[in-house]
């Protein structure tokens, strides 16, 4: 696999130190020391392959670590905090990602045999790559140099990447996102509602109805998929959005608190400091100092 990793590293080294689009639908890459505030975000369902260096992701109370030749998969929208590190030799962090499209996965599943029944899965996990998976990624990234071939070949390579993932330990995770009747797919409906209405009061009974579950079953499945309770999930979304507003809008913390749904500015400041490690104003000032460095700009994670 070293030859495949070497070529992928060469191709991904064109990326900047934030999510860099490749011109290939749903495929992105990143290089270097990504600012911490850009790694604290609500991540869309994706496959993220580490090529060089390492990364950690904290979801709820769980922290996952992954190194070169491993990949992280998530099948639900997840508010998480990440950190990336260079390799032991000092080489910069490199990674590529594929945003998951349930429709593409569902189409692929129609060509595969139905699996045996499996227990409900968490919405995220880490696994080792295989030579076959890396080979598909190499051919996908080579398309950056042949943009005219992207419309024809990228869909085939995407299906192959997904197929290789479906042959490994993430199979159930991918199947769940594309099968509307699964608990994970129904939990995803509730997650999308929270993301779209995060400023509104949260009623677990209403969310359970969206997921077509009893309140107790909904709470259990939601915690299993996200490592957070519904209330904790909404709180993380509010805090992440608040940080973006503080940095990009230059608003006062008290105004931001109400904009993201808090009724108490004091409670907002307390929970913000607990989550990000500093009060809103101090955290925003730290980020602004970082952004004043050459080549930096305010971006959404």
C-alpha positions as a Markdown table, in Angstrom:
| # | Residue | x | y | z |
|---|---|---|---|---|
| 1 | Unk | 0.0 | 0.0 | 0.0 |
| 2 | Unk | 3.0 | 2.3 | 0.4 |
| 3 | Unk | 3.1 | 3.1 | -3.3 |
| 4 | Unk | -0.6 | 4.0 | -3.4 |
| 5 | Unk | -0.2 | 6.1 | -0.3 |
| 6 | Unk | 2.8 | 7.9 | -1.8 |
| 7 | Unk | 0.8 | 8.8 | -4.9 |
| 8 | Unk | -2.2 | 9.9 | -2.9 |
| 9 | Unk | 0.1 | 12.1 | -0.8 |
| 10 | Unk | 1.5 | 13.7 | -3.9 |
| 11 | Unk | -1.9 | 14.4 | -5.3 |
| 12 | Unk | -3.3 | 15.7 | -2.0 |
| 13 | Unk | -0.3 | 18.0 | -1.4 |
| 14 | Unk | -2.0 | 20.5 | -3.6 |
| 15 | Unk | -4.5 | 21.2 | -0.9 |
| 16 | Unk | -4.6 | 24.3 | 1.4 |
| 17 | Unk | -4.8 | 24.2 | 5.2 |
| 18 | Unk | -8.6 | 24.1 | 5.1 |
| 19 | Unk | -11.1 | 22.0 | 3.2 |
| 20 | Unk | -10.0 | 22.3 | -0.5 |
| 21 | Unk | -12.4 | 21.3 | -3.3 |
| 22 | Unk | -10.9 | 19.1 | -6.0 |
| 23 | Unk | -13.3 | 19.8 | -8.8 |
| 24 | Unk | -14.7 | 16.3 | -8.3 |
| 25 | Unk | -18.2 | 16.2 | -6.9 |
| 26 | Unk | -18.2 | 15.6 | -3.1 |
| 27 | Unk | -14.4 | 15.0 | -3.0 |
| 28 | Unk | -12.2 | 17.3 | -1.0 |
| 29 | Unk | -8.7 | 17.3 | 0.6 |
| 30 | Unk | -6.8 | 19.2 | 3.2 |
| 31 | Unk | -3.1 | 19.7 | 4.1 |
| 32 | Unk | -1.2 | 21.1 | 7.1 |
| 33 | Unk | -2.1 | 22.5 | 10.5 |
| 34 | Unk | -5.8 | 23.3 | 10.2 |
| 35 | Unk | -6.9 | 26.0 | 12.7 |
| 36 | Unk | -8.6 | 24.5 | 15.7 |
| 37 | Unk | -11.7 | 26.7 | 15.3 |
| 38 | Unk | -12.2 | 25.3 | 11.8 |
| 39 | Unk | -12.1 | 21.7 | 13.1 |
| 40 | Unk | -14.9 | 22.4 | 15.7 |
| 41 | Unk | -17.9 | 22.0 | 13.4 |
| 42 | Unk | -21.0 | 20.0 | 12.6 |
| 43 | Unk | -19.7 | 17.5 | 10.1 |
| 44 | Unk | -21.8 | 16.1 | 7.3 |
| 45 | Unk | -21.9 | 12.4 | 6.7 |
| 46 | Unk | -18.5 | 11.5 | 5.0 |
| 47 | Unk | -15.6 | 9.2 | 4.6 |
| 48 | Unk | -12.3 | 10.8 | 5.6 |
| 49 | Unk | -9.0 | 9.0 | 4.8 |
| 50 | Unk | -5.8 | 10.0 | 6.6 |
| 51 | Unk | -2.8 | 9.9 | 4.3 |
| 52 | Unk | -0.1 | 11.5 | 6.5 |
| 53 | Unk | 0.0 | 12.7 | 10.1 |
| 54 | Unk | -2.8 | 12.0 | 12.5 |
| 55 | Unk | -6.2 | 13.3 | 13.6 |
| 56 | Unk | -8.4 | 13.0 | 16.6 |
| 57 | Unk | -12.2 | 13.6 | 16.7 |
| 58 | Unk | -14.2 | 14.1 | 19.9 |
| 59 | Unk | -17.9 | 13.4 | 19.6 |
| 60 | Unk | -19.8 | 13.7 | 22.9 |
| 61 | Unk | -17.5 | 12.0 | 25.5 |
| 62 | Unk | -15.8 | 9.7 | 22.9 |
| 63 | Unk | -12.5 | 10.6 | 21.3 |
| 64 | Unk | -11.4 | 8.6 | 18.3 |
| 65 | Unk | -7.8 | 8.7 | 17.0 |
| 66 | Unk | -6.7 | 7.8 | 13.5 |
| 67 | Unk | -3.4 | 7.6 | 11.8 |
| 68 | Unk | -2.2 | 7.1 | 8.2 |
| 69 | Unk | -3.9 | 4.2 | 6.4 |
| 70 | Unk | -7.0 | 4.5 | 8.5 |
| 71 | Unk | -10.3 | 6.2 | 7.7 |
| 72 | Unk | -13.1 | 7.7 | 9.6 |
| 73 | Unk | -16.7 | 7.2 | 8.5 |
| 74 | Unk | -19.8 | 9.0 | 9.8 |
| 75 | Unk | -23.3 | 8.4 | 8.6 |
| 76 | Unk | -25.1 | 11.2 | 10.5 |
| 77 | Unk | -24.5 | 14.9 | 10.9 |
| 78 | Unk | -22.3 | 15.2 | 14.0 |
| 79 | Unk | -21.1 | 18.2 | 16.0 |
| 80 | Unk | -17.5 | 17.4 | 16.9 |
| 81 | Unk | -14.2 | 18.9 | 17.9 |
| 82 | Unk | -11.1 | 17.8 | 16.0 |
| 83 | Unk | -7.3 | 18.2 | 16.1 |
| 84 | Unk | -4.7 | 17.4 | 13.5 |
| 85 | Unk | -1.0 | 16.7 | 13.9 |
| 86 | Unk | 2.0 | 16.3 | 11.6 |
| 87 | Unk | 3.8 | 13.0 | 11.2 |
| 88 | Unk | 6.7 | 12.1 | 13.5 |
| 89 | Unk | 9.1 | 13.3 | 10.8 |
| 90 | Unk | 7.4 | 16.7 | 10.7 |
| 91 | Unk | 5.6 | 16.1 | 7.4 |
| 92 | Unk | 2.3 | 18.0 | 7.2 |
| 93 | Unk | -1.1 | 16.4 | 7.9 |
| 94 | Unk | -2.8 | 15.2 | 4.7 |
| 95 | Unk | -6.3 | 13.8 | 4.2 |
| 96 | Unk | -9.0 | 13.3 | 1.6 |
| 97 | Unk | -12.7 | 13.0 | 2.1 |
| 98 | Unk | -15.9 | 11.9 | 0.3 |
| 99 | Unk | -19.2 | 13.4 | 1.4 |
| 100 | Unk | -21.8 | 10.6 | 1.5 |
| 101 | Unk | -24.8 | 10.9 | -0.8 |
| 102 | Unk | -27.6 | 8.4 | 0.5 |
| 103 | Unk | -29.0 | 8.2 | -3.1 |
| 104 | Unk | -25.7 | 7.0 | -4.5 |
| 105 | Unk | -25.4 | 4.4 | -1.7 |
| 106 | Unk | -29.0 | 3.3 | -2.2 |
| 107 | Unk | -28.5 | 2.8 | -5.9 |
| 108 | Unk | -25.4 | 0.7 | -5.2 |
| 109 | Unk | -27.2 | -1.4 | -2.6 |
| 110 | Unk | -29.7 | -2.5 | -5.2 |
| 111 | Unk | -26.9 | -4.3 | -7.0 |
| 112 | Unk | -25.7 | -6.1 | -3.9 |
| 113 | Unk | -27.2 | -9.0 | -2.0 |
| 114 | Unk | -29.1 | -8.2 | 1.2 |
| 115 | Unk | -27.0 | -8.7 | 4.3 |
| 116 | Unk | -28.1 | -10.7 | 7.4 |
| 117 | Unk | -29.9 | -8.6 | 10.1 |
| 118 | Unk | -27.4 | -6.5 | 12.2 |
| 119 | Unk | -27.6 | -4.7 | 15.5 |
| 120 | Unk | -28.1 | -0.9 | 15.4 |
| 121 | Unk | -24.8 | 0.8 | 14.8 |
| 122 | Unk | -23.2 | 4.0 | 16.0 |
| 123 | Unk | -23.1 | 6.9 | 13.5 |
| 124 | Unk | -19.3 | 7.0 | 13.4 |
| 125 | Unk | -16.3 | 4.7 | 13.5 |
| 126 | Unk | -12.6 | 4.2 | 12.4 |
| 127 | Unk | -11.2 | 1.4 | 10.4 |
| 128 | Unk | -8.0 | 0.4 | 8.5 |
| 129 | Unk | -7.9 | 1.0 | 4.7 |
| 130 | Unk | -7.3 | -1.8 | 2.3 |
| 131 | Unk | -5.2 | -1.8 | -0.9 |
| 132 | Unk | -8.4 | -2.0 | -3.0 |
| 133 | Unk | -9.9 | 1.0 | -1.3 |
| 134 | Unk | -6.7 | 3.0 | -1.8 |
| 135 | Unk | -6.5 | 2.0 | -5.4 |
| 136 | Unk | -10.0 | 3.4 | -6.0 |
| 137 | Unk | -9.0 | 6.7 | -4.3 |
| 138 | Unk | -5.8 | 7.0 | -6.5 |
| 139 | Unk | -7.9 | 6.7 | -9.6 |
| 140 | Unk | -10.4 | 9.2 | -8.2 |
| 141 | Unk | -7.8 | 11.9 | -7.4 |
| 142 | Unk | -6.0 | 11.4 | -10.7 |
| 143 | Unk | -9.1 | 13.0 | -12.3 |
| 144 | Unk | -7.9 | 16.3 | -11.0 |
| 145 | Unk | -5.5 | 16.3 | -13.9 |
| 146 | Unk | -8.1 | 15.2 | -16.4 |
| 147 | Unk | -11.2 | 17.3 | -15.6 |
| 148 | Unk | -12.8 | 16.4 | -18.9 |
| 149 | Unk | -13.1 | 12.8 | -17.6 |
| 150 | Unk | -14.8 | 13.7 | -14.3 |
| 151 | Unk | -18.4 | 13.5 | -15.5 |
| 152 | Unk | -17.9 | 10.0 | -16.9 |
| 153 | Unk | -15.5 | 8.4 | -14.5 |
| 154 | Unk | -16.0 | 10.0 | -11.1 |
| 155 | Unk | -19.4 | 8.4 | -10.5 |
| 156 | Unk | -17.8 | 5.0 | -11.2 |
| 157 | Unk | -14.9 | 5.6 | -8.9 |
| 158 | Unk | -17.3 | 6.9 | -6.2 |
| 159 | Unk | -19.3 | 3.7 | -6.4 |
| 160 | Unk | -16.1 | 1.6 | -6.2 |
| 161 | Unk | -15.0 | 3.5 | -3.1 |
| 162 | Unk | -18.4 | 3.0 | -1.5 |
| 163 | Unk | -18.4 | -0.7 | -2.5 |
| 164 | Unk | -15.0 | -1.2 | -0.9 |
| 165 | Unk | -16.2 | 0.4 | 2.3 |
| 166 | Unk | -19.3 | -1.8 | 2.2 |
| 167 | Unk | -17.0 | -4.8 | 2.2 |
| 168 | Unk | -15.4 | -3.8 | 5.5 |
| 169 | Unk | -16.4 | -3.0 | 9.1 |
| 170 | Unk | -18.3 | 0.1 | 8.1 |
| 171 | Unk | -20.8 | -1.8 | 6.0 |
| 172 | Unk | -23.7 | -1.5 | 8.4 |
| 173 | Unk | -23.0 | 2.1 | 8.9 |
| 174 | Unk | -23.3 | 2.9 | 5.2 |
| 175 | Unk | -26.3 | 0.6 | 4.6 |
| 176 | Unk | -28.2 | 2.4 | 7.4 |
| 177 | Unk | -27.8 | 5.8 | 5.9 |
| 178 | Unk | -29.3 | 4.7 | 2.6 |
| 179 | Unk | -32.1 | 2.5 | 4.0 |
| 180 | Unk | -35.1 | 4.7 | 5.1 |
| 181 | Unk | -36.6 | 2.0 | 7.4 |
| 182 | Unk | -33.5 | 1.7 | 9.7 |
| 183 | Unk | -33.3 | 3.4 | 13.1 |
| 184 | Unk | -30.2 | 5.4 | 12.0 |
| 185 | Unk | -31.9 | 6.8 | 8.9 |
| 186 | Unk | -34.9 | 7.8 | 11.0 |
| 187 | Unk | -32.7 | 9.4 | 13.7 |
| 188 | Unk | -31.1 | 11.3 | 10.8 |
| 189 | Unk | -34.5 | 12.9 | 10.1 |
| 190 | Unk | -34.6 | 14.2 | 13.6 |
| 191 | Unk | -31.0 | 15.4 | 13.4 |
| 192 | Unk | -31.7 | 17.4 | 10.3 |
| 193 | Unk | -34.7 | 19.0 | 12.0 |
| 194 | Unk | -32.6 | 20.1 | 14.9 |
| 195 | Unk | -30.0 | 21.6 | 12.6 |
| 196 | Unk | -32.6 | 23.5 | 10.7 |
| 197 | Unk | -34.5 | 24.7 | 13.9 |
| 198 | Unk | -31.7 | 24.9 | 16.5 |
| 199 | Unk | -32.9 | 28.2 | 17.8 |
| 200 | Unk | -36.3 | 26.8 | 18.7 |
| 201 | Unk | -37.3 | 25.1 | 22.0 |
| 202 | Unk | -36.6 | 21.3 | 21.7 |
| 203 | Unk | -39.4 | 18.8 | 22.5 |
| 204 | Unk | -38.2 | 15.2 | 22.6 |
| 205 | Unk | -41.7 | 13.9 | 22.0 |
| 206 | Unk | -42.0 | 15.9 | 18.7 |
| 207 | Unk | -38.6 | 14.7 | 17.6 |
| 208 | Unk | -39.6 | 11.1 | 18.4 |
| 209 | Unk | -42.6 | 11.5 | 16.2 |
| 210 | Unk | -40.4 | 12.7 | 13.3 |
| 211 | Unk | -38.4 | 9.5 | 13.7 |
| 212 | Unk | -41.5 | 7.4 | 14.1 |
| 213 | Unk | -40.3 | 6.1 | 17.5 |
| 214 | Unk | -41.5 | 6.1 | 21.1 |
| 215 | Unk | -39.7 | 8.8 | 23.2 |
| 216 | Unk | -37.7 | 6.2 | 25.1 |
| 217 | Unk | -36.6 | 4.3 | 22.0 |
| 218 | Unk | -35.8 | 7.6 | 20.3 |
| 219 | Unk | -33.6 | 8.8 | 23.1 |
| 220 | Unk | -31.8 | 5.4 | 23.2 |
| 221 | Unk | -31.1 | 5.3 | 19.4 |
| 222 | Unk | -30.2 | 9.0 | 19.3 |
| 223 | Unk | -27.5 | 8.6 | 22.0 |
| 224 | Unk | -26.2 | 5.4 | 20.3 |
| 225 | Unk | -25.8 | 7.2 | 16.9 |
| 226 | Unk | -24.4 | 10.5 | 18.1 |
| 227 | Unk | -22.9 | 9.9 | 21.6 |
| 228 | Unk | -25.1 | 12.8 | 22.7 |
| 229 | Unk | -28.6 | 13.3 | 24.0 |
| 230 | Unk | -30.9 | 15.4 | 21.8 |
| 231 | Unk | -30.6 | 18.4 | 24.2 |
| 232 | Unk | -26.8 | 18.1 | 24.2 |
| 233 | Unk | -26.8 | 17.8 | 20.4 |
| 234 | Unk | -28.8 | 21.0 | 20.1 |
| 235 | Unk | -26.6 | 22.8 | 22.6 |
| 236 | Unk | -23.5 | 21.9 | 20.5 |
| 237 | Unk | -25.1 | 23.1 | 17.3 |
| 238 | Unk | -26.0 | 26.4 | 19.0 |
| 239 | Unk | -22.5 | 26.9 | 20.4 |
| 240 | Unk | -20.8 | 26.1 | 17.1 |
| 241 | Unk | -23.1 | 28.6 | 15.3 |
| 242 | Unk | -22.4 | 31.2 | 18.0 |
| 243 | Unk | -18.7 | 30.9 | 17.5 |
| 244 | Unk | -19.1 | 31.4 | 13.8 |
| 245 | Unk | -21.2 | 34.5 | 14.4 |
| 246 | Unk | -18.7 | 35.9 | 16.9 |
| 247 | Unk | -15.8 | 35.5 | 14.4 |
| 248 | Unk | -17.5 | 36.4 | 11.1 |
| 249 | Unk | -20.0 | 38.9 | 12.3 |
| 250 | Unk | -18.2 | 40.8 | 15.0 |
| 251 | Unk | -21.3 | 40.6 | 17.2 |
| 252 | Unk | -21.3 | 41.0 | 21.0 |
| 253 | Unk | -21.6 | 37.8 | 23.0 |
| 254 | Unk | -24.9 | 38.9 | 24.6 |
| 255 | Unk | -26.5 | 39.4 | 21.1 |
| 256 | Unk | -25.1 | 36.1 | 19.8 |
| 257 | Unk | -26.6 | 34.3 | 22.8 |
| 258 | Unk | -30.1 | 35.3 | 21.9 |
| 259 | Unk | -29.5 | 34.9 | 18.1 |
| 260 | Unk | -28.7 | 31.2 | 18.6 |
| 261 | Unk | -31.6 | 30.4 | 20.9 |
| 262 | Unk | -30.3 | 31.0 | 24.5 |
| 263 | Unk | -32.6 | 32.9 | 26.9 |
| 264 | Unk | -29.8 | 33.7 | 29.3 |
| 265 | Unk | -26.5 | 35.4 | 28.2 |
| 266 | Unk | -24.9 | 34.2 | 31.5 |
| 267 | Unk | -25.8 | 30.6 | 30.8 |
| 268 | Unk | -24.6 | 31.0 | 27.2 |
| 269 | Unk | -21.2 | 32.3 | 28.4 |
| 270 | Unk | -20.8 | 29.5 | 30.9 |
| 271 | Unk | -21.6 | 26.7 | 28.5 |
| 272 | Unk | -19.5 | 28.4 | 25.7 |
| 273 | Unk | -16.5 | 28.5 | 28.0 |
| 274 | Unk | -17.0 | 24.9 | 29.1 |
| 275 | Unk | -17.1 | 23.7 | 25.5 |
| 276 | Unk | -14.4 | 25.8 | 23.9 |
| 277 | Unk | -12.2 | 26.4 | 26.9 |
| 278 | Unk | -12.5 | 30.1 | 27.1 |
| 279 | Unk | -15.4 | 32.7 | 27.4 |
| 280 | Unk | -16.8 | 34.0 | 24.1 |
| 281 | Unk | -15.0 | 37.3 | 23.9 |
| 282 | Unk | -11.6 | 35.8 | 24.9 |
| 283 | Unk | -12.1 | 32.9 | 22.4 |
| 284 | Unk | -13.1 | 35.2 | 19.6 |
| 285 | Unk | -10.0 | 37.5 | 20.3 |
| 286 | Unk | -7.7 | 34.4 | 20.1 |
| 287 | Unk | -9.2 | 33.4 | 16.8 |
| 288 | Unk | -8.9 | 36.9 | 15.4 |
| 289 | Unk | -5.2 | 37.0 | 16.4 |
| 290 | Unk | -4.7 | 33.7 | 14.5 |
| 291 | Unk | -6.6 | 35.0 | 11.5 |
| 292 | Unk | -4.4 | 38.1 | 11.3 |
| 293 | Unk | -1.5 | 35.9 | 10.3 |
| 294 | Unk | -0.7 | 36.0 | 6.6 |
| 295 | Unk | -2.9 | 33.9 | 4.4 |
| 296 | Unk | -5.6 | 33.5 | 7.0 |
| 297 | Unk | -9.3 | 34.3 | 6.5 |
| 298 | Unk | -12.5 | 33.7 | 8.3 |
| 299 | Unk | -14.2 | 30.5 | 7.0 |
| 300 | Unk | -16.9 | 28.1 | 8.1 |
| 301 | Unk | -15.6 | 24.8 | 9.1 |
